[in-house]
Amino acid sequence: MKITVVGAGNVGATCANVIAQRELASELVLLDIKEGVAEGKAMDMMQTSALLGFDSRVSGSTNDYSKTAGSNVVVITSGIPRKPGMTREELIGTNAGIVKGVVENILKYSPDAIFVIISNPMDTMTYLALKASGLPKNRIIGMGGILDSSRFKYYLSQAMECPSSDVQGVVIGGHGDTTMIPLTRFATRAGIPAAQLLSADCLKKVAADTMVGGATLTGLLGTSAWYAPGAAGALLVEAIVRDEKKVYPCCVALDGEYGQKDICLGVPVVIGKNGCEEIVDFKLNAEEQAEFNKSADAVRKMNQVLADMKVI
């Protein structure tokens, strides 16, 4: 199994490090445009292998896509991170050209790869990767819902004063501060509905905190977060390479599911060796469906920027 991570910044390097430590691939390639960065971080990771006991081979390359040849899964984290006060929409102009170029270069050497998209704005970059590649929709998957759901579980666990491993929670819709939808109706602790354990106001605050979870960290750190996004990407890769058939909320192409077409948006999906193997219908109620439709409208406005730029 060979995996490539494109982009050796904070998120990409963290994702690669988790992939290596969990031994998801015999060969892992880290690629970046900045001279020496991927090579240095790959060497640093390899020097932890004797300490942490993993056998994955990690190598780095500066913009040499031939080193990625034969990759089974490719994670794209390329692009500039979101800065304080910057919306995800403002990232499109810069990141669209980068992501499109990465997809085209990867396919020259790995035509059968499954793509995991982390680059922001993620829903739009996933849609761009789908359109630019011409690949079947099962092979283009955006990571965002896994990260958003992890943050949802964190805030739920804080409110319930319990371990996050005790909590289940799912976030669907767009991967943005105003487009994600924490499904509080489905949230549980050890099978008990969260609505029975938390007041309505508390549950509403948990959802609100989740929606600005990324912006909260950006404000504190001065840049986008990386530990949880990197780990979320690695978790998605693990489900693919180990054919786990796990249900994760991911950004995938919709063709009538959840009432939407010609858009990539976060919904629950079964992840296995073929990528997105099935879209799971959560049977949203009228209020949830209305929120989902509103989220789709907002993402479509961002996608329109791609057409206006003539990127797709």
Buried (B, 14 or more C-beta within 10 A) or exposed (E): BBBBBBBBBBBBBBBBBBBBBBEBBEBBBBBBBEEEBBBBBBEEBBEBBEEEEBEBBBBBBBEEBEBBEEBBBBBBBBBBBBEEEBBBBBBBEEBBBBBBEBBEBBBEBBEEBBBBBBBBBBBBBBBBBBBBBEBEBBBBBBBBBBBBBBBBBBBBBEBBEBEBEBBBBBBBBBBBBEBBBBBBBBBBBEEEBBBEBBEEEBBEBBBEBBBBBBBBBBEEEEBBBBEBBBBBBBBBBBBBBBEBEBBBBBBBBBEEBBEBEEBBBBBBBBBBBBBBBBBEEBEBEEEBBEBBBBBBEBBBEBBEBBEEEEBE
